Amino acid sequence: MEHIAFRCLECKVISVFPTQKSDGRRCLECGGHIIPFGHAKVHGKTISEMNIDVKVNTKQLDKASKKAKKLAKAIADLNMEINNLGSE
């Protein structure tokens, strides 16, 4: 099976598609327009499934989440005080 290599005009990522199924495709990375720039050879079997382990540092996200919870509690407490003042 023959393949064609394409380059994305927006993000410059190179994608390879089978010649028979390459018409109307868009960039796999950003969905941008792609232009052909040559024939491509694919060596070995294509991978149909892949498992990837990703480690993400969420320390900043955890801090922001804690601050958001404190802020939400402070707003709820303030609303209670305002409601109590109105009922006096």
N, C-alpha and C positions, 0 to 999 in steps of 0.2 A: 504494500500500500504506500502510495506517495504522500508526502506531507509538504505544506508550505509554511514558512516562518513569517509572522506578521509583527510589526512594531506599532505600539500604541502612540498616537500623535500627542496625547495628553501626558501620560506618565512614563512613556518610553519603555514599558515592559514588553518583552518579547514573548509571544505565544505561538504555539505550533498546532496546526489543525490538519486533518486529512484533506487532501485535495478535493475529494468529492463532497465534503461536508463543510467547506470553509466559507461559502457564500453567505453574506448577511451576518457574520459573526461580529462580536464586539469584544473589547478588551476584557480578559478574565479578572483583572485586578480592579479596574475603576469603571468599566463599562463604556470607555471612550471609543473613538473611531480608530480602526487599525488599518494599516496599509501593508501589502505584501512586500517583502524584500528579498525573497529567494527560496529555493527548495531546501527542505530539511530532511535529515535522516534520523529515524528513531531507532536506537539500538536496544535490543532485548525486548522483554515483555513490557507492556504498559501496565501501570499500577492502577487497579480499580478501587483499592481501599487502602487507607493509610491511617495509622494511629499516631497522634502527636501529643507528647506531654509538654505542657506550658506552665512555667512558674511565673507568677505575677506578684510583685510587691504591692500590697494593698495598704501599706502603712498610712499613706496620705489620705486614702479613701476612708480608712477606718477613723482617722482623726476628724475628717469632715463630717462623717456620719454621726459621731458622738456630739460634735458641735451643733449639728442640725437637730438632734434629739433634745439637747439642752435648750436650744432656742424655741423649739415647739412647746416644751414644758413651760418655759418662761412666758410665752404668749398665752397659753392656756390659763396659767395662774393669774396673769394680768386681766384676762377676760373675766375670770371669776371675781376678782376684786372689783372690777367695773360694774358687773352685774349686782354685786352685793351693795355697792354704793347707791345704785339706782333704786334698790328696793328698800332702802332705809328711810 
